[in-house]
Amino acid sequence: MDPLDINPSDLRISADLAPEVLALAARLQAEQQSSYSLEELVDTGAEANIGPEYICQAAQQIQSQQIQATLRPASFSWLAKGGAMAAVILVALFGMSLIGGSTGMGCHARMDAVESHRR
């Protein structure tokens, strides 16, 4: 028997399976349709008792999140490069003083000097 020959009003779906059927149907349709107009989303939301203001708000939030997600990697890439450059500069500026600087004392000698000063 061909499922398309079944009269939809004769087919009964239990209440606990209805959300699963609708979710699968939505996924199947989404695979066939690549985009929806806001009007189509509002109409679909109306069928599910979702107000148009919430559909619009959700669409704006999701678009904003997608824009931020695409901008985020680019905005942090300069920070990572800049952070690495800052570390190099700090080591260049302060590295000599950490390893002894002009006094000729290494790190261990300095720590020994600090310990003997505390005594």
Secondary structure, DSSP 8 states (H G I E B T S, - for coil): --GGGS-TTT----TTTHHHHHHHHHHHHHHH-----HHHHHHHHHHTT--HHHHHHHHHHHHHHHHHHHHHHHHHHHHHHHHHHHHHHHHHHHHHHHTTGGGT--HHHHHHHHHHHH-
